Amino acid sequence: MSSIPSIPSTSSIPSASAVAGAGSGANASASVGSTTPPYAPDQTAAVTATASAGVLKEYISFDDMGLNEQVLRGVYSFGFEKPSPIQQRAIVPMMQGRDLLAQAQSGTGKTGTFIIGGISNINTELNEVQMVVIVPTRELADQITKVALGIGSFVGLRVHTATGGPPVQEDLAVLHQSRSKAAHVPHLLVVTPGRFYDLLNRKAVSPATIRVLVMDEADQMLEARFREQIHCILALGWPTTTQVALLSATMIPELAAVAKSLLRDPVEILLEAEQVSLEGIRQYYVEMEREDMKLETLCDLYDHLSIQQANIFVNTRAKAEWLAENMRKRGFDLNYIHGEMDVEERRRRMDDFRLGKCRVLISTDLLARGIDVHQVSLVINYELPIQRENYIHRIGRSGRYGRKGASINLITERERRAQLEIESFYGKKILDLPADLHIM
Ligand code: AMP
């Protein structure tokens, strides 16, 4: 079996049959105007799109895309009426088997893009895993699974979510069914990198049957935590028939290098994510002398603001727990979530937040990316993020899919400098919170 070229690896992982410059990403591009507000169905985004074969055609209706009738039913029944700009450009090329490189962040409709495009290329009559979506967190995996089950409901799509936490035996039991005749093997696997690598090593999934490989939040997956596993996975020798889609909020150099060697003549959708996603979001700060004054300030804010749902971001697990405890002591009903928490508990708390049973959720940056809670109208940065890029992921959540939102940074004098850096990085002014607090 021939392999697509392996990626240049910064780790010590053996790289198989590297072929320099095999990708032709450089001659295919599409860009979305950097001042475009986040997509909303009734907005006309200024988008220019090109690919190696010329300008990418836009499909302004799902009806015109030539989708399988049952997929189309799934799309409409899931509540999508009109494709978002990325969906208008990327679904059809994906259906045609093209590789995809998309710089798009949560809120643009990227999940719908790779789910609709991807499941159009698999055969649900077959009893094997044919599509894999690799994601960095359990929460994102759950969210994508829900979209896939919804859109794929009429084609009989079977989806399995496999992430760290639950015993791998549970995944093996589901995936190994292929050995029995009456099997119901999932067609789509939504998986975190470590678990996927484990499943590949155990031969529970074979690259040979994978027709569509999607890596979501690809920049995050090339960070230290996952880098080695991702390079191992990509170096496994994927068939040339495997279509690859990389989606990422930012285009870091390492990702560009991965894309260049991994993707073949990809369609590229480039979206100036930072500036796009801060549109429509009013950013404020409250400065105080000392860190220990933040708690009182936060309580004051709560008394004054009429909030539907709010996220409070902190940087550490300990701070999340401490803040939750102290807010509760003061009579506020809220919850917290962090990455070191038992996955079932995390899931339960996330569900409560999604369903509105819990109005305020304190979180570490675990939640900063990709978690879709429609009602979130306010994000409070109790601490500024350690990684500047996470600022946009935290704040961007409040303006998802065209919705307006506000953010408030609680800063001490010492953090003023970091905030100035954020302002200049994103080119957006963060205002002193007005005394009348009529921001919502
Ligand atoms: P995503 O960028 O995939 O995280 O999607 C952000 C939000 O937009 C999710 O709540 C999706 O359900 C929603 N969405 C995506 N595409 C569409 C569409 N074409 N019409 C309506 N809602 C959509």
Residues whose N, C-alpha, C, O or C-beta is under 5 A from the ligand:
A	BS01	AMP	G79 F80 E81 K82 P83 S84 Q105 S106 G107 T108 G109 K110 T111 G112 D372 Y401
